[in-house]
Amino acid sequence: MKHIKTFNHLSRKHSHRKAMLANMAISLIMHKRINTTVAKAKALRVYVEPLLTKAKEDSTNSRRVVFSYLQNKDAVTELFREVSQKIANRNGGYTRIIKTGLRLGDAAEMCFIELVDYNEAMLKNAAPAAKKATRRGGKKKSTEAAVVEETTPATAE
């Protein structure tokens, strides 16, 4: 029986899985986007999102807790300096998984996992759509009115 054992062990022992997830979390924090399998990305999301939430509060205890998971000073510094500033007003959902297809060798499902606030392409596309607030046909009415005014006095004479 399964008994709600939802944790994916990724066919690894505890120490190997812990080291792999820590290394992937460091890469995600440093590079903002990594390419991996869907199963590893889903496991990484469960691992890294609580660390990102913890990084919102910059205290000595928070830094020590995050360092105990990551064991990398550069990643902790990057997380608390740059990443925490971008995610400060977000209530969760700090990562996005984008499926990219199947791997050629073993047909494993591949994907990108990225930090949501660091995808420049999606942020550029979203910004102009929000700015555009023009009405359709606003100029047509004024030009048609001018044409009507010009033709009306000419036909009256």
N, C-alpha and C positions, 0 to 999 in steps of 0.2 A: 504494500500500500504506500501511496505517496505521502499522505498526511501533510499536505501543504508545504512541502520542501521546495521552495521556489528558487533557491540560490543555485546558480549555475557554477559548477565546479571546474568547467573548462578542461576536463580530463587532466588535471594537475593536482599535485599534493598542495597542502596549505601553504607551505613556505614558498614554493615555486609560484603559486597563484598570487600571493601577497607581493612578491618581488616584481612580478610581471605587471600587475596593476599599478604599483608605485611608479615603475619606469614609464608606463604609458601615461599616467597622470602628469608626471614631470614633463614629458614630451608635449602633451596637450597644453599645459600651462606656458611652456616656453615658445612653442610654435603656433599656438592658437588653433591648429587644425592638423589632424593626423588621419592616415589611411589605414584601415584595419578591417577585420571581419565583423559582421553584424553581431555575432555572439559576444565577442570581446568588447565591442563598443557598448553594448547594453550592460555588460558587467562593469565597464569603466564608468558609465554614467552613474550607476548606483554608488560607486566608490568615490567619485570626485565631486559630486554635487554637494554632499555634506561639508566637504573641505572648502568649497567656494562660499557656502553659507557662513562657515566659521570665519572666513577671511574678511567678511564685512565689518567685523568688530576688531580693530587693530589694538590688541592688548598682548601683553607678554604671555599670558596663558594661551590665548588663541594661537599665537605663533609657535609655542611649544607643542601644542596638540597637533597642528598641521605638520610641523617638522617631524613628529614621531611617525607620521604616516609616510611622508615623502623622503626624508633623509637627504635633502639636497638644499643647501642654503640659497643657491641662486634661484631655484624655483620658488622657494618660500618668499624671497625678496620680491621677485616678479609678481607673485600672486598678491601680496599685500600692498605693493606700490601701484601697479598699473591695473591689474585685473579687478581688484576690489573697487577701484574708483568707477569703472565702467558698469559694474553690476550692482552698484549701491542702491539704486531705486527699483531693482527687479526682485520680485517675490519668490522666484524659483524658476526652474526651466532654463538653466544657464547653458545647457549644451543642446546641440541639434545633431541628429543622425540623418545623413543623406545617403541613400543606397545608390551604388554605382554599377551594379551588375554582378556577374559571376567571374571568379578568378579562372584564368585559363588552365592552370595545372590540375586543380582538383575540384573545380566548380563550386568553391565556397562563395557564399554571398559576401561581397565586399561593400564597404561604405566609408564615408568620411564622417568623423565626429569632430565637431568644431564648437568653439565658444560663440554663442549667439551674437553678442555685441561686437564681435571682431570681424564679421563677414562684410567686407567693404562693398562687394558687388551687390548684395541684397540691400545694404543700407543706402547705396546710391540710387537704386531703383525705387526704393520706398520714399525718399525725400522729394523728388520732383512730383510724384503723384499727389502728395499732400499739399504742395504749393499751388497747384493748378486749381483755380477757382473761378474760371471765366464762364460766362453764359454763352450758350450756343446761339448763333444768329444775331447777336447784339449789333453787329455792324450792318447786317443786311437791312434791318428795319430803318436805320438812319439813312442809308443810301437809297432805299426804295422811297422813303418820304421825300428826299430831295428830288428824286426823279419825278415824282407825282407833282410836287410844287412847281417844277420847271415846266412840265407839260400842261398843267391846268391853265396858267395865264395865257399861254400861246394859243390854246384852243378857244379861249373866251374871246379873243380879238377877232 
